[in-house]
């Protein structure tokens, strides 16, 4: 008879059998399942329940500071960098840091600038495969304060949310150092999305998010079409249509101080026109339902 221990930390998916004792540890001999642990390095002592995904392109000024900040937090977050062939050497910095943070820091390199949405989809699939329970989106430029990661985690872990959003447009939130034009554009883009889709989320374009794994397992990720910032809208809309509980957590959003913004007119156009297209197609589409609804 085998007993499988389900734990989000070390000893996840360990299988104990009646056998000779380990003389030093004084426990039963252990044998592993085919994937005995969710950690990508197959070590039970490095397993976390939380993975932060950060896409990068030319973030050499920020990436090392961000890595060190995330790993300085009291909660044990793992970190996956998805780099799109940054010509400034961002990936080289991360690979140097891999030696300092083994089993906690990971990098996936892609050839060419393939878009924010495809980077996150790549990261989501990686995280699902490794069995992380809480999966985060976050920018590398410190516009999202890493100290707020735990608040998003708490909203999903202890407060019943399936998806928590670091929101700029609810009570208690603020935006710092953004030009007035960017603030107005972002705010009214969210208003526009709410009017077209009927979704109740105040900050529909937010990119600071925590998902329970079940959300990403339920959403058909290969059917997500947007690759720019409209990707954020499509993910929220799809999660909402699937019936997941979404909550917003107020944050202080601070514009980047180093590196350059990736926003462009093409990205903005995709968001404006794509929302109408997304809403129209939703009338003819059946969305998978949250397991909570099915039960």
Buried (B, 14 or more C-beta within 10 A) or exposed (E): EEEEEEEBEBBBBBEBEEEEEEEEEEEBEBEEEEEBBBBBEEEBEBBBBBBBBBBBBBBBBBBBBBBEBBBEBEBBBBBBBBBBBBEBEBBEBBBEBBEEBEBBBBBBBBEEBBBBBBBBBBBBEBBBEBBBBBBBBBBBBBBBBBEBBBBBBBBBBEEEBBBBBBBBBBEEBEBEEBEEEBBEBBBEBBEBBBEBBEBEBBBBBBBBBBBBBBBBEBBEBEEBBBBBBBBBBBBBBBBBBBBBBBBBBBBBBBBBEEBEEBEEEEBBEBBEEBBEEBBEEBEEEEBBBBBEEEE
